[in-house]
Amino acid sequence: MNESCPFLRALVAGGYIAGHAEQLSFIANTVSAASGGTPTEPPISKSAVYMIAMISNGLSPVRIAGNVRKGAQLEALRGGPLDKRGAGSRILDAAGRIDELELARLDQFAADKVDASGVVERGLGIEQLRAMMDANFARAAGQRRRIDRSLMEGEWPILLRVIGKTSVNGRYLSLTELRTLFVDRRLPLRITERLEAKVPGAVPHLTLLEATRASTCLYGDSSVKRSRWCTYSFPPISCRSISVKPSSWQPSMAWHTPYAARLLAVQRKARHSWSHEATK
C-alpha cells in the first residue's frame, strides 16, 4: 500500500477502512469519528471529508462519478489533484517508502511540549507546523505550484486536529507518535478507542465473502463462522453477522490477500472479547 497520507495508511493497516476502494460516506464517518472534537472545537465535518474524498482521484466528471458510485481508490492518490508532487514533507516517496532523514527533519521545527499527564516531549503545534510547511514550500522552488501551499493546510493542520495531543498551550503532534504513524502505520490508542466507540462496524470493515477468503488463505480453511464468542455486523451486509473463533489465531500467511490485515483485526478483537467472556 502506497497511500500518500500517513493517517490513511494507518487506517488501512488497522482494518478500519478498505485499502483498494472505500465508500465515501464510510471514509467521512471514520475520519470525523477519529477527530473526536472538544467543547471548543467540533469534530471534522463529514461533508468536508466526503467532498475531498470525492475529488481525490481526479477532477473529471467521469472520475468523480466513479468515486461516488464505487468509492475512493485510496491506492491511487499519487498524481491526483491533492498530490503536491514533491513539494511537501517528502517523508513518504512515490512507492510509500519512508525517508528517515526527512522524518528526522521534523525535530528541526519541533518544540518541547507538556502533555496532559505532565510528560515533556518533542512535538509540533500549529505554529511549528506552519513554519515547517513554509520551509517545505520554499525548498520546492522551481517545481512547486501556487496551490501546493494551500494543499498543505489540508494535511498537517488536519492531522493535528485528528490525532493531536492536548496540552495547556493547545494541541500538538507528538514526534514519537508521528514516527509510529509513519513507520508502523499504527494509530494512538486514544484514536482507536474513539473509532471503536463511534463508528459501527469500523473494526474491522469486512464483508462475509472477504473474511472467508482471507481466513482460507491464512488458516487453510474457513475459520469464519457464526459462534457465541464474538459477533460483528458489517455495513456491506447489514442483515448478517459473522464472527471468528479466537482459537484460530495463527497468522502464518498474514499478507497473502488484500483482506488479511482486516481479518487479523477481527481476530485480535475476537480474542480480546473471548478472554473477557471467559473470566466472567
Buried (B, 14 or more C-beta within 10 A) or exposed (E): BBBBBBBBBBBBBBBBBBBBBBBBBBBBBBBBBBBBEEEEEEBBEBEBBBEBBBBBBBEEEEBBEBBBEEBBBBBBBBEBBBBBEBBBBBBBBEEBEBBEEBBEBBEEBBEEBBBEEEEEBBBBBBEBBBEBBEBBBEEBEEEBEEEBBEBBEEBBBBBBBBBBBEBEEEBBBBBEBBBBBBEEBBBBEEBBEBBBEBBBBBBBBBBBEBBBBBBBBBBEEEBBEEBEBBEBEBBBEEEEEBBBBBEBBEBEEBEEBBBBBBBBBBBBBBBEBBEEEEEE
